[in-house]
Amino acid sequence: MLKTDLIHPQLLAALGRAGHGSKILLSDGNFPHGTGANPAAERIYLNLAPGMLRVDQVLVPLLASVPVEAAEVMASPDGEVEAVAGYREMLPGVPFSALQRMPFYETARGPDVAIVIATGDQRVYANLLLTIGVRAG
């Protein structure tokens, strides 16, 4: 029996294959999951219905399972959105980069993106790209 709150078998297996420097894309419900990310990345569909699940809901058990050394978000033309402010609170001390839409898509299509987690998050600009860090101790 697992001791972690993360119990999704496909996600656990994908995390086990990823390592330091690999990236995890937590995408909102508007993201083009099929074409907007590395075609070799493992896709995990948690987008059950609009609003289910949200990126921050998936982030909670994920943070208990992997170290994060960096985060990238899709920049909104109207300034930082509520979702990103929440991610900053959940990831204290983690450096953030904001990328415009097309550069974000280019980064998400990169070879280091190992996992794409599709959510039903309806908030605009709620995409989050995490870089896995090194396990301490």
C-alpha positions, 0 to 999 in steps of 0.5 A: 500500500502506498503511503503517498496521497498520489495513487494514480497508477499511470501518473506514478509510473510516468513520474518513476520514468522521469528524472531531474530536469524532466518537465511536467505540464499541468494544462488547463481545459483550453490547452491543445493537449494533442498538439501543444506538447511534446508528442513523446510525452506521457499524456494523463487525462484528468479532465473529467468535466469542465472544472474537474479537476483544476491544476492546483488540485492536481498540484497538491499531491504532485508536490508531495511526490516530486521536488520542483526546481522551476516553474513556467507559466503562460503570461496573460496580456492582462497581467498575472492571473489568479491561478498563477498567484495561487501557484506562487503561494503553493511553490514558495522559493521556486523561481517562476518564468512567464512566457507568452503563448507561442513561446510557452507552446514551443517550450511545452513541445520540447524534448524535456517535457515527459508528462502532460496532465490534462485537467478540466480547469476552466480558468484562462492562463492556468497552465503550469510547466514544472521542472523536476528537481533533485531529491534532497537527502 
